[in-house]
Amino acid sequence: MLRTNFSRINQTKAVFDDIYAMDDPRAYFSVLGNLDYMIPDVAEPVVRQILAAKAQATGVQPTVLDVGCSYGINAAVHRFPLTFGGLRHRYARREMRVISSETLVRLDRNFYASWPDVGLARFIGLDISAPAINYATSVGLLEHGVVADLETGTLSAEGARIVRSADVIMSTGCIGYVTEKTFSKILDATDERPWIISFVLRLFPFDSLAATFAKYGLVTERLAGATFIQRRFRDAEEFESTLATLATLGVDATGLESEGLFHADLILSRPEADARITPLEDIVTIASGRGRPIGPRYVHIEGNEGLQVTLEP
Ligand SMILES: C[S@@+](CC[C@H](N)C(=O)[O-])C[C@H]1O[C@@H](n2cnc3c(N)ncnc32)[C@H](O)[C@@H]1O
């Protein structure tokens, strides 16, 4: 049977455990922001398209379980017109850097409550870090959070009750920390077979996850012809060892990791019947250049007199 052993590959990557375990996300945004961490932002348009397809297929607003959700940043970028990059600047302000975590949580609760929810999905999350989950639920990004390490432990009855309602499971920057062990414990607890959206570094083979998902009747598709930048390499050692690992795996890094950036693939796993009706290629359109700084553009808004054109700065 295929079984993942990511521990050797993980020696390639820098360790950031400290920043995941603070009472608020300031260190997280500072450290990962300085490495141009961007996967929540580059994943966002694609996740929106998949969530819209899922909602269309079922006629209901999906509940998304974000695995390795950390401080709930995916919920922030999907629920509100916010970006990782924009949030990073919020926390980098010198006024923000001197306040207590309690004050920051109070301000952030008000901040997130002040934005209209795009309404594409409800968000719940699972992470090994109790402080991160506590922050994400306290500020209202996640409706519920589960603190668990399902690589080594079991899902509590309360945790199982929370993840049960998940229609979609997603993860960014987390596979590698977690393997099929975590996902199978979650799948055992869900009512229906969910869709699983994985943004996974090309460094981590997905075979054993796909094999596990197949046992639950889920087929796995990988989006061809597109990759998603996660962040810059931290140092020459991370760069060199990643290239060496990719070479061992037979993955060609030319023009991708060789340019100094971690790249992730988009992988979607879902019930065979759903995949047959709408292949991944029909759901996802990549609009290159979308995230670049751009001048005012025309958009539609729904006004009292129907659809109107407005200029968004
Ligand atoms: C790079 S962060 C990604 C966070 C978030 N998904 C994002 O993209 O901004 C990795 C996250 O995985 C979490 N993590 C590490 N080991 C885990 C485990 N065994 N189970 C659940 N989460 C874990 C960490 O606490 C951290 O929040």
Ligand as a Chemical Component Dictionary entry (heavy atoms), coordinates in Angstrom:
data_LIG
# 
_chem_comp.id                   LIG 
_chem_comp.type                 NON-POLYMER 
_chem_comp.pdbx_formal_charge   0 
_chem_comp.three_letter_code    LIG 
# 
loop_
_chem_comp_atom.comp_id 
_chem_comp_atom.atom_id 
_chem_comp_atom.alt_atom_id 
_chem_comp_atom.type_symbol 
_chem_comp_atom.charge 
_chem_comp_atom.model_Cartn_x 
_chem_comp_atom.model_Cartn_y 
_chem_comp_atom.model_Cartn_z 
_chem_comp_atom.pdbx_ordinal 
LIG C1  C1  C 0  2.255  27.494 5.741  1  
LIG S1  S1  S 1  0.958  27.430 6.913  2  
LIG C2  C2  C 0  -0.424 27.602 5.807  3  
LIG C3  C3  C 0  -1.566 28.327 6.443  4  
LIG C4  C4  C 0  -2.696 28.743 5.499  5  
LIG N1  N1  N 0  -3.304 27.575 4.887  6  
LIG C5  C5  C 0  -2.208 29.714 4.462  7  
LIG O1  O1  O 0  -1.968 29.316 3.310  8  
LIG O2  O2  O -1 -2.049 30.907 4.779  9  
LIG C6  C6  C 0  0.866  25.740 7.444  10 
LIG C7  C7  C 0  -0.182 25.464 8.537  11 
LIG O3  O3  O 0  -0.238 24.044 8.757  12 
LIG C8  C8  C 0  -0.452 23.845 10.141 13 
LIG N2  N2  N 0  -0.092 22.472 10.498 14 
LIG C9  C9  C 0  1.133  21.934 10.648 15 
LIG N3  N3  N 0  1.035  20.639 11.002 16 
LIG C10 C10 C 0  -0.294 20.344 11.050 17 
LIG C11 C11 C 0  -1.041 19.172 11.338 18 
LIG N4  N4  N 0  -0.449 18.023 11.650 19 
LIG N5  N5  N 0  -2.393 19.230 11.301 20 
LIG C12 C12 C 0  -3.027 20.400 10.976 21 
LIG N6  N6  N 0  -2.354 21.534 10.699 22 
LIG C13 C13 C 0  -1.015 21.507 10.727 23 
LIG C14 C14 C 0  0.398  24.898 10.810 24 
LIG O4  O4  O 0  0.016  25.131 12.158 25 
LIG C15 C15 C 0  0.141  26.084 9.888  26 
LIG O5  O5  O 0  -0.964 26.834 10.333 27 
# 
loop_
_chem_comp_bond.comp_id 
_chem_comp_bond.atom_id_1 
_chem_comp_bond.atom_id_2 
_chem_comp_bond.value_order 
_chem_comp_bond.pdbx_ordinal 
LIG C1  S1  SING 1  
LIG S1  C2  SING 2  
LIG S1  C6  SING 3  
LIG C2  C3  SING 4  
LIG C3  C4  SING 5  
LIG C4  N1  SING 6  
LIG C4  C5  SING 7  
LIG C5  O1  DOUB 8  
LIG C5  O2  SING 9  
LIG C6  C7  SING 10 
LIG C7  O3  SING 11 
LIG C7  C15 SING 12 
LIG O3  C8  SING 13 
LIG C8  N2  SING 14 
LIG C8  C14 SING 15 
LIG N2  C9  SING 16 
LIG N2  C13 SING 17 
LIG C9  N3  DOUB 18 
LIG N3  C10 SING 19 
LIG C10 C11 SING 20 
LIG C10 C13 DOUB 21 
LIG C11 N4  SING 22 
LIG C11 N5  DOUB 23 
LIG N5  C12 SING 24 
LIG C12 N6  DOUB 25 
LIG N6  C13 SING 26 
LIG C14 O4  SING 27 
LIG C14 C15 SING 28 
LIG C15 O5  SING 29 
# 
